[in-house]
Amino acid sequence: MAEEYNQSKWLYAILSIVIYYVSGAVVLAIVAILDMRIFGWGFDWNSFGINLLSLPVGLLTLWGFYTLLENRWKKSVVVVKDEIGDIGKNIEE
């Protein structure tokens, strides 16, 4: 998508990877704080299952980032109009 809108594809590829990992870490940190301080759910934090929680969170965050960029880039696309052919025509046409 970055190539379609003349954006840096490497920048957004690296930014997507960073966003994926950061969003997973933030959600796991929030769940850990809720587990330890408030609810006391008693999760085994060394288990593989709790790490799978970051997978859908990261994917949903990337989907949101994708739609945000797509909407922003669609609004900023400049349509080039060929005005050379309009020389000498009436303005009202």
C-alpha positions, 0 to 999 in steps of 0.5 A: 500500500505504501508504494501505491501512495508514494510513501517509504515502504521500508519505514512503514514495514519497520514501523508495523513490526514495532507497533505489533510488538509494542502493542502486545507488550502493553496489553500483557503489561496491563493484564499482568498489573490487573492480575497481580494488583486487582483481580488476582486471577493467578495466571502462570506467566511462564506458560505458552498460552498467556503469550498467545494473548499478544498475537490477536492484540498485535494483529488487531492493532496492525489492522487499525494502523493499516486502516488509519494510514489508508484513510489518511493517504486517500484524503491526501491524494492529489488528482492531477487534472490535465488543464492543457486540453482546456485552454480556449474552452469556455469556463462554464463547460 
